[in-house]
Amino acid sequence: MSGMIVVGIAITTVALILLAGLYTLWVGGETSRTWSNRLMRYRVLAQFIAIVIIMTVLYFSSRH
């Protein structure tokens, strides 16, 4: 059960970073130039970590 909470947190983190990146693209201007690419890089890293977490939870939940 605690594994599902960690998975939920990981997915929520990815979604929030994605929304923040899309918002900076929508705003445009200096904000977009400064933060948009950086946030999308953070999103890719967060997605990788989320996939590792999900695969780990699936591995240990299937071993029962």
C-alpha positions as CSV (number, residue, x, y, z in Angstrom):
1,M,0.0,0.0,0.0
2,S,2.8,2.5,0.8
3,G,4.3,1.7,-2.6
4,M,1.1,3.1,-4.3
5,I,1.5,6.3,-2.3
6,V,5.1,6.7,-3.6
7,V,3.9,6.0,-7.1
8,G,1.1,8.6,-6.7
9,I,3.6,11.2,-5.5
10,A,6.0,10.5,-8.4
11,I,3.2,10.8,-11.0
12,T,1.9,14.0,-9.4
13,T,5.3,15.5,-9.4
14,V,5.8,14.8,-13.1
15,A,2.3,16.2,-13.9
16,L,3.0,19.4,-11.9
17,I,6.4,20.0,-13.6
18,L,4.7,19.4,-17.0
19,L,2.0,21.9,-16.2
20,A,4.5,24.5,-15.0
21,G,6.5,24.0,-18.2
22,L,3.4,24.4,-20.4
23,Y,2.4,27.5,-18.4
24,T,5.8,29.1,-19.0
25,L,5.4,28.4,-22.8
26,W,2.0,30.0,-22.7
27,V,3.2,33.1,-20.9
28,G,6.1,33.6,-23.3
29,G,8.6,36.4,-23.1
30,E,11.5,36.4,-20.7
31,T,9.9,33.8,-18.5
32,S,9.6,31.3,-21.3
33,R,13.2,31.9,-22.4
34,T,14.5,31.4,-18.8
35,W,12.4,28.5,-17.5
36,S,10.7,26.6,-20.2
37,N,13.6,24.4,-21.4
38,R,14.9,24.0,-17.8
39,L,11.4,22.8,-16.6
40,M,11.2,20.3,-19.5
41,R,14.6,18.9,-18.6
42,Y,13.4,18.5,-15.0
43,R,10.3,16.7,-16.3
44,V,12.4,14.2,-18.2
45,L,14.4,13.5,-15.1
46,A,11.3,13.2,-13.0
47,Q,9.8,10.8,-15.5
48,F,12.8,8.6,-15.4
49,I,12.7,8.5,-11.6
50,A,8.9,7.8,-11.7
51,I,9.4,4.9,-14.1
52,V,12.1,3.5,-11.8
53,I,9.8,3.8,-8.8
54,I,6.9,2.2,-10.7
55,M,9.0,-0.7,-11.9
56,T,10.4,-1.2,-8.4
57,V,6.9,-1.3,-6.8
58,L,5.7,-3.6,-9.5
59,Y,8.6,-6.0,-9.0
60,F,8.2,-6.2,-5.2
61,S,4.4,-6.4,-5.3
62,S,4.6,-9.4,-7.7
63,R,6.9,-11.3,-5.5
64,H,4.2,-12.1,-2.9
